[in-house]
Amino acid sequence: MEIIRELSKIKLHNTVVAVGKFDGIHKGHRMLLEQMQKEKVDGLSVVFTFEKAPIEEINQEDKKHILTKREKYRFFKEMDVDLVVECPINSNIITMEAEEFIKTILVEKLGMKAIFCGSDFRFGHNRLGDVEFLKSLEKKYNYKTIVFEKIKIDNIDISSTYIREKIQKGDIEKTLKMLDYPYTIIGEVIHGNKIGRTIGFPTANIAPDDDKLLPPNGVYFTKVTVNNKKYSGITNIGCKPTVENGNEICVETNIIGLCEDIYGQCIVVEFYHYHRNEIKFKSLDDLKRQIKSDYDSCINFKFDI
């Protein structure tokens, strides 16, 4: 999969294009991307997204995201997307009229023959472009528009906004249901204080990216992928109050059954269940007893995969 961040380098032909932010790549996004791949014939499948949502740039917002760019692009690759175009946000893009966006970006640069989008897709200056506008210009620019309505689960629309709310509340099971895969954190294992090693429960530490939306501090049951092999894990999100006094959030996982040195390696941590709050213990012995209890609970937990 190729990633292009400069529009001047693009001149494609006969493509199918999915447009949107795709934060989370939830169940609805995945259906859209799967249908795009089915429509691809001789050309490329293209995801067109922005380096930052235009509305965030206009309002100078720094939102947290369900997936970081690296995590998002990993999913695109797994879904066999050929090309990701990450459009830079500048004054030209922000003020571009809706028809000009279709003509110069989607048709002339991307060579679009079919566009796939959600029913609430808006684009162009002042967000005046919508799916009806896209459809009205199909004959003029020789493309077709495939619109996906929102999917419902338990009579609730699946949306990135709703999923973010569930993550922030620690509702991991509902998040899994909406995403159709576990909430995930990906990162390189870094050196920690090695306290876990001294009490018999070594942990793999990840420093989450600044824009990563994290669930509440606490202990979670997870599945961890290391070197293409999956293990059960007990993951703590928080500041490690028993052994540290700082406020820096860390993601540390005791990977059950793994003893090898994995510093510097990229691991994938998938969240399945919120187990308990993060607690400041009076002593390391108290911490050790609690971790042993967590370990036993995790061993007996039935992961829904």
C-alpha positions in Angstrom: 0.0 0.0 0.0 1.3 3.4 -1.0 0.7 6.6 1.0 0.8 10.0 -0.8 0.8 13.3 1.0 1.5 15.7 -1.9 -1.4 16.3 -4.4 1.0 17.5 -7.0 2.4 14.0 -7.4 -0.9 12.4 -8.3 -2.2 11.7 -11.7 -4.3 8.5 -11.7 -6.9 6.8 -13.9 -9.9 4.5 -13.5 -10.0 4.5 -9.7 -12.6 3.7 -7.1 -12.4 6.2 -4.2 -13.6 6.1 -0.6 -13.6 9.5 1.1 -13.8 10.4 4.8 -12.0 10.7 8.1 -12.4 7.0 8.9 -11.7 7.5 12.6 -11.9 4.0 14.1 -12.6 2.2 10.9 -15.8 0.9 12.5 -18.3 -1.6 11.2 -19.9 0.8 8.8 -16.5 2.0 7.4 -15.4 -1.6 6.9 -18.6 -2.4 4.9 -17.9 0.7 2.7 -14.3 -0.3 2.1 -15.2 -3.9 1.4 -17.8 -2.8 -1.2 -15.2 -0.4 -2.8 -12.9 -3.4 -3.3 -15.6 -5.4 -5.0 -16.2 -2.5 -7.5 -12.5 -2.3 -8.4 -11.8 -3.7 -11.9 -8.6 -2.7 -13.6 -7.7 0.4 -11.6 -6.7 1.2 -8.0 -8.7 1.4 -4.8 -8.0 4.7 -3.2 -8.8 6.1 0.3 -8.9 9.9 0.3 -8.6 11.4 3.7 -7.1 14.5 5.3 -4.1 14.9 7.5 -6.5 16.6 9.9 -10.2 17.1 9.7 -10.8 20.6 8.0 -13.3 21.6 10.8 -10.6 20.8 13.4 -8.1 23.0 11.6 -10.6 25.8 11.2 -11.5 25.7 14.9 -7.9 25.0 16.0 -8.9 21.8 17.8 -6.6 19.0 18.8 -9.0 16.1 19.1 -8.0 12.6 20.4 -8.7 9.8 17.9 -9.7 6.2 18.2 -6.9 5.2 15.8 -3.6 7.0 15.3 -2.5 7.4 11.7 -0.2 4.4 12.0 -3.0 2.3 13.4 -5.5 3.5 10.8 -3.1 2.8 7.9 -2.4 -0.7 9.2 -6.1 -1.4 8.9 -6.3 0.0 5.4 -3.4 -2.2 4.4 -5.1 -5.3 5.9 -8.2 -4.4 3.8 -6.0 -4.4 0.6 -6.4 -0.7 -0.1 -3.9 0.2 -2.9 -3.4 3.8 -2.2 -4.0 6.3 0.6 -4.1 10.0 -0.2 -3.6 12.1 2.9 -4.6 15.6 1.7 -2.7 18.5 3.4 -4.9 21.1 5.0 -4.2 24.6 3.7 -6.2 27.7 2.8 -6.6 26.5 -0.8 -8.3 23.3 0.4 -10.4 24.9 3.1 -11.8 27.6 0.7 -12.2 25.2 -2.4 -15.8 25.2 -3.6 -17.5 21.8 -3.7 -17.6 21.4 -7.5 -14.0 22.5 -7.8 -13.0 19.7 -5.3 -14.8 17.1 -7.4 -13.4 18.4 -10.7 -9.7 19.0 -9.8 -9.1 16.6 -7.0 -11.4 13.6 -7.4 -11.7 13.5 -11.2 -8.6 15.1 -12.7 -6.0 14.0 -10.1 -7.5 10.7 -8.7 -9.2 9.6 -12.0 -12.3 8.7 -10.0 -14.9 6.5 -11.7 -16.8 5.7 -8.5 -17.0 7.4 -5.1 -18.0 5.7 -1.9 -19.1 7.7 1.1 -21.4 7.9 4.1 -24.8 9.5 3.8 -23.6 12.4 6.1 -20.5 13.2 4.0 -20.0 17.0 3.6 -17.2 18.7 1.7 -16.2 21.9 0.0 -16.1 25.5 1.2 -18.6 26.0 4.2 -19.4 22.2 3.8 -21.9 23.0 1.1 -21.2 19.8 -0.8 -23.2 16.7 0.1 -24.2 13.3 -1.5 -27.1 14.9 -3.5 -24.6 17.4 -4.9 -22.2 14.5 -5.8 -25.1 12.7 -7.6 -26.1 15.8 -9.5 -22.7 16.0 -11.2 -22.3 12.3 -12.1 -23.0 12.7 -15.8 -20.9 15.9 -16.1 -17.8 14.3 -14.7 -18.5 10.6 -15.6 -18.5 8.9 -12.2 -21.1 7.1 -10.0 -21.9 7.7 -6.4 -22.4 4.9 -3.9 -23.8 6.1 -0.6 -23.9 4.1 2.6 -26.5 4.7 5.2 -25.5 4.5 8.9 -25.7 1.0 10.4 -27.6 0.5 13.7 -26.8 -1.7 16.6 -29.3 -1.9 19.4 -31.2 0.9 17.6 -28.2 3.2 17.9 -26.3 4.6 14.8 -22.8 3.4 14.6 -20.6 6.5 14.5 -17.1 7.5 15.5 -18.5 10.1 17.9 -20.6 7.5 19.7 -17.6 5.0 19.9 -15.4 7.8 21.3 -18.0 8.3 24.1 -18.0 4.6 24.9 -14.2 4.5 25.0 -14.0 7.4 27.4 -16.5 5.7 29.7 -14.5 2.4 29.6 -17.3 0.5 27.9 -14.9 -1.9 26.1 -17.6 -4.5 25.3 -19.8 -1.9 23.6 -16.8 -0.5 21.8 -15.9 -3.9 20.4 -19.5 -4.4 19.2 -19.5 -1.1 17.4 -16.0 -1.3 15.9 -16.5 -5.0 15.0 -12.9 -5.6 16.4 -11.3 -4.8 19.7 -10.2 -1.3 20.6 -6.4 -1.4 19.9 -3.2 0.4 20.9 -0.1 -0.2 18.8 3.4 0.9 19.8 7.0 0.1 20.4 8.0 -1.5 23.8 10.0 1.0 25.8 12.1 0.7 29.0 10.1 1.3 32.2 11.1 1.2 35.9 11.3 -2.6 35.8 9.3 -2.8 39.1 7.1 -5.5 37.7 10.1 -7.7 37.0 11.2 -7.6 40.7 7.8 -8.9 41.9 7.4 -11.6 39.3 5.2 -9.8 36.8 7.3 -8.1 34.1 5.5 -5.7 31.9 5.8 -4.4 28.3 5.5 -0.6 28.3 4.1 1.5 25.5 4.1 5.3 25.4 0.8 6.2 23.6 0.8 8.9 20.9 -0.4 12.3 22.0 -3.5 12.1 19.8 -4.5 8.7 20.9 -7.9 8.5 22.7 -7.4 6.3 25.8 -10.0 4.6 28.0 -10.1 5.5 31.7 -7.2 4.6 33.9 -7.5 1.1 35.1 -6.8 -2.6 34.5 -8.0 -4.4 31.4 -7.9 -7.9 30.0 -6.3 -7.8 26.6 -4.9 -9.9 23.8 -1.3 -9.0 22.7 0.3 -9.8 19.4 4.1 -10.2 19.5 5.9 -11.5 16.4 2.6 -12.6 14.9 1.7 -14.7 17.9 -1.1 -13.8 20.3 -1.0 -14.0 24.1 -3.4 -13.1 26.8 -2.5 -10.0 28.8 -3.3 -7.8 31.8 -2.9 -4.1 30.7 -2.8 -1.2 33.1 -3.5 2.3 31.8 -2.5 5.0 34.2 0.3 6.7 36.2 1.4 3.7 38.3 0.6 5.5 41.6 2.1 2.8 43.8 5.6 3.1 42.4 5.7 6.6 40.8 4.5 10.1 41.6 4.2 11.6 38.1 1.2 12.2 35.9 2.5 10.8 32.7 0.1 8.2 31.3 1.6 4.8 30.4 0.2 1.6 28.9 1.9 -1.4 30.5 1.0 -5.0 29.9 1.9 -8.2 31.6 2.0 -10.6 28.7 1.0 -14.0 30.0 3.4 -16.8 28.9 6.0 -14.5 27.3 9.4 -14.3 28.8 11.6 -13.0 26.0 13.2 -9.5 25.7 11.0 -7.5 23.3 12.3 -4.0 23.9 12.0 -1.9 20.7 9.6 -4.3 19.1 6.1 -3.2 17.9 3.3 -4.9 19.7 -0.5 -4.8 19.2 -2.6 -4.6 22.4 -6.3 -5.4 21.9 -8.8 -4.6 24.7 -11.6 -6.9 25.7 -12.7 -6.2 29.2 -12.4 -3.5 31.9 -11.4 -5.3 35.1 -10.9 -2.8 37.8 -9.8 0.8 38.8 -6.2 1.8 39.1 -5.3 1.6 42.8 -2.5 3.1 44.9 -1.4 0.3 47.2 0.3 0.7 50.6 3.2 -1.6 49.7 4.7 -3.7 46.8 3.5 -6.8 48.6 -0.1 -5.6 48.4 0.4 -4.7 44.7 1.8 -8.2 44.1 -1.2 -9.9 45.7 -3.6 -7.8 43.6 -1.7 -8.6 40.4 -1.8 -12.3 41.2 -5.6 -12.0 41.7 -5.8 -10.1 38.3 -3.7 -12.9 36.7 -6.0 -15.6 37.9 -9.1 -13.7 36.7 -7.5 -13.1 33.3 -6.6 -16.8 32.9 -10.2 -17.8 33.5 -11.7 -14.9 31.4 -13.4 -16.1 28.2 -12.3 -13.8 25.4 -14.9 -13.3 22.7 -13.0 -13.4 19.4 
